[in-house]
């Protein structure tokens, strides 16, 4: 009976060592996957930031273009106003002379 128990003990010990080895491999694999996951999440966050920066740059460019357009229209309107003022002065002089 002792021999049978000893044999059973060796089998269970062997099985236990096998399971420990599997556990160790799985633990290492788990750590690797967690590391990859953390790196991937960091990459995703960096990509998200880059996308946001690109979007912000595009919006900034659009706003700058609008500002340039508005400045050009303002300059044109100011020029037209000056021309109109000069014409008004000429008209006022002519009406003074005719009166």
HELIX and SHEET records of a PDB file:
HELIX    1   1 UNK A    2  UNK A   98  1                                  97    
END                                                                             
